[in-house]
């Protein structure tokens, strides 16, 4: 392990420590903020955890936590905004899918919502959670992932500078010449969505609502690790 690795471990330990020290009341405050300012908290959760996942992937692929042009701050802003969109999508799909399932089964929507919203874990709840995950990741995820890829390319074109926010993305050029559609389709869409996101978000929607967005953001770390290993690593 390098010196940078120990520094990162120390920073992570410092960030996580308040959650485990009961006397600080940090955990209770975190829950309060999550319940009262869900979308603002979603911004920070994704900005921190998803970018950390990308940095972890960079460490695995190239042996460094940061490189010229990576653009930590622009990536954090983009991920924060995307995180708010993901939080919004989670509300839409976990509210709408149980109603859709009830209409397919010609049943009372309230019955499905009661099963899905119950505190205890049942097979019925897992089944509805799986349906929510599949539908959300089939409809929403490809669009979000492609947009995220476009923003990555745009940030890289300005060498990770904040100047990237002063210029519009060249979407036509990015779509036609910059995106590797073979990787985007065969790896990101065909493999990570059904093999990773379907089961991962099933777990997400089985959790209490307070922790769903946080867990979804934390999954970015796991996905960064998976993609780095799939793409091959330098060290």
N, C-alpha and C positions, 0 to 999 in steps of 0.2 A: 504493500500500500504506500502511496505517496503522501507527502506532507499535506497536499490539498485535500486528500481523502479524509485525513484526521480532522482538518479544519471544518469540512462539511459535516462530519459526524458530530463534532462539538456544537455547531450551529443548530443542527436538527435536535440535539439533546436539550439545548437551551430553549428552543421554541416549544418543545413538547413538555418540558418539565412542569410549567404552571398547571397543565391539565391533571397532573398526578399529585400535586401538592394541595391537599384539601383546604388548608388554612388560607390559601390565596383567594378562594372563591372564584377563581378564573373560569372553571368549568361551568358553574352556574350562570356567570355573566355571558359566557359563550352561548349557552342555550337560550338565554333571554334575548340576546341580539339576533340569533338565528330565527327565533319566532317573531320578533317585532320588525326586523329589517332583513327579510329573507333574500331579496335580490342583491342588496348591497353586500351581504355576507357571501353570496354566491360568487360575486365578482372577485373578492379577495381569496376565497377558497380555491377557485380555478386558477387565478393569477399566480398563486404560490405553488400549489401542488402540481398542476399540469406542467408548468415551466420547469419545476424540479424534475419531473419525469423526463422531459426533453433533455435536460442537462445530464441526467443519469444515462440516457441513451447515448449521448455524445461521449460520455466518459467510457462507456463500454465499447463503442465503435472506434474511437480515436485516442482514447487514453487521457483525455483532458475534460475538465468540467466546463470550460469556456474557450471559444476561439474567436478570432477577428471576424466580424460580420454576423455573429450569432444574434446579437441584439436582445439581451435579456429584458430590458425595460419595455421595448415595443411588443415583445412576445407576451409579457405579463399583461399589458393593456389589452391586447387582442384576445388573450385567453379569458381575461376578466369579462369582456363584453360577450364572448361566446358562452361563458359560464352562465351569465344572466339569461341568455337565450335558451340554454339547456335547462335551466331551472324552470323557465316558462314552459318549455315543451313537456317537461315531466308533469307539471300541473295539468296541462291540457290532455295529455294521453292517459294519465292515471285517473282522470275524471271522466273522460269520454269513452275509453275502451270498455269499462264495466257496463256502461249504458249500451254500447254497441253489442256486447256479448248477450245482454239481456234481450235485446231486440231479435237477435238470431235465434235464441232459445224460446222466444215468445214468453218471457218471464218478467217478473216485476224488477225494474232496475234497482229499486231500494234493497232487494234481497242480495243482489250481486255486490252492491256498494257496502252492505253490512258485512259480508264475508271478507271482502278485500280490506275493509277498514278495521276489522277485529284485531284486538291486541294479541290473541293467541295465534300461533302458527298452525294452519290446517292445510290439507291438500288442496282444498278449494281456493284458499288464499294464494298458495304457490302457483296453482294453475292460472289464476287471473293475473298474477304478477308476471308469469311467463308470457301470457298473451300481450300484456302492456309492453313488455320488453321487446317482443318480436315486432309488433306493429310500430312502435316508436323508432326502433333501430332500422326498420325496413323503409319507412317513409322519411324520417327526419335525419337520421345519421349520415346517409350518403351526401346529402346537401351540405350539412354542417362540416363534414370532413373535407369535402371539395373546397368549400369556402376557406377553411383553415389552411389547406394546402396553398391556395392562392395568396393568402396573407403571408405565409412563410416565404414564398417566392418573392413577393413584393418587398418584404423587409430585407431579404438577402440582396435584392437589387440595389438597395441603398446602404449596403454594408452594415446593417443593424442600427442605423442612425434613426433618431426621432424624425428626421426629415421625411421619412416614408409616409408620415401622416399629413404632410403638406402637399402630397401629390396623389392623384387618383390612380387606382390600380389599372393596369393595361390588361383588362380581362380577356380581350380577344387574343392578344399575343400569348398570355399565360395559358389559356385553354388550348390553343393550337400548337404551341411550340415548347412550352416550359414544363407542363405536367407530364410525367411519365405515366401514361394511362395503363401500360401493362402492369406496373406495380400497383397503381391506384385501384385497378379493377381486380387483378388476380390475387393480390395480397390484402390490401386494405378492405375492399368490399367483400370479396368472395370468402376470405378466410377469417379476418379479425371480427367481422360483424356476426356471422353465425357461431363461430367457435369461441369467441371471447365475449362480445358484448351481449349476445342473447342470454347466456347463463349469468354473466356478471350483473346485468341490470335486473335480472329476475331476483337475485339476492338483494339488490338495491331497493326494489319495491316491496320486499318483505320486511324491511327495516322500519322502525318508527319514522314518521315524516321529518322529524328534526334532524335526523342523521342521513337522509337520503341524498341530498345535494353534496354533503361532505364526502360520503362514500363514493359518489359518482366522480367527484374531483380526484379523490385518492386513486381511483382506478386508472387515471392518467399516468401515474407512476408505474403501475404494473404493465400498462400497454407500452409505455416507452421501453421497458425492459424487454418485452416480447418482440417488439419491432427491431430493437437493436440486435437481439440474438438471431432473429430471422434474417436480418440483412448482413450478418457477419460482423465480427468485431476485430479491431486491430490488436487489442490486448485482452 
